[in-house]
Amino acid sequence: MKKNMGTTDRIIRILLAAVFAYLYFSKTVEGTLGLVLVILGAVFLLTSLISFCPLYTIFGIRTCPVKDQK
């Protein structure tokens, strides 16, 4: 599993996960939408920690800088 997420992408996902968690646990967003946001936040956090997004592979996206092959 090769990394396909850059640092900026990882930071944005972590911040979004924190915002989603705050909205849910402060009861600003409840019900089904709240659960969807928490699950999405957990996925964002997990993919940020491992620097790999399966959807990026499917769509051919890579935000991680390419290292020189010398």
C-alpha positions in Angstrom: 0.0 0.0 0.0 1.8 3.1 -1.3 1.1 6.5 0.3 -1.1 8.7 -1.9 -2.0 11.6 0.4 0.1 14.7 0.9 0.6 16.6 4.1 -2.0 19.3 3.3 -4.6 16.8 2.5 -3.9 14.9 5.7 -4.2 18.1 7.8 -7.5 19.1 6.2 -9.0 15.6 6.8 -7.9 15.7 10.5 -9.4 19.2 11.0 -12.7 18.0 9.3 -12.8 15.0 11.6 -12.3 17.2 14.6 -15.1 19.6 13.5 -17.5 16.6 12.8 -16.7 15.2 16.2 -17.4 18.5 17.9 -20.7 19.0 16.1 -21.9 15.6 17.1 -20.7 15.6 20.7 -21.9 19.1 21.3 -25.3 18.0 20.0 -25.4 20.6 17.3 -26.0 17.9 14.8 -28.0 14.8 15.9 -29.7 11.8 14.5 -28.8 10.1 11.2 -26.8 13.1 9.9 -24.8 13.2 13.1 -23.9 9.5 12.9 -23.0 9.9 9.2 -20.7 12.8 10.1 -19.0 10.8 12.9 -18.5 7.8 10.7 -17.1 10.0 7.9 -14.8 11.8 10.4 -13.5 8.4 11.6 -12.8 7.4 8.0 -11.0 10.7 7.5 -8.9 10.3 10.6 -8.0 6.7 9.7 -7.0 7.5 6.2 -5.0 10.5 7.4 -3.0 8.4 9.9 -2.1 5.8 7.2 -1.7 8.4 4.4 -3.7 6.2 2.0 -7.2 6.8 0.5 -8.7 3.9 -1.4 -10.9 6.3 -3.4 -7.8 8.1 -4.6 -6.5 4.9 -6.0 -9.8 4.2 -7.9 -9.9 7.7 -9.4 -6.1 7.9 -10.0 -5.6 10.9 -7.6 -2.3 11.4 -5.8 -1.7 14.4 -3.6 1.6 13.0 -2.2 4.7 14.5 -3.8 6.6 12.1 -6.1 10.2 11.4 -4.9 13.1 11.3 -7.3 14.0 7.9 -8.6 17.8 8.3 -8.6 
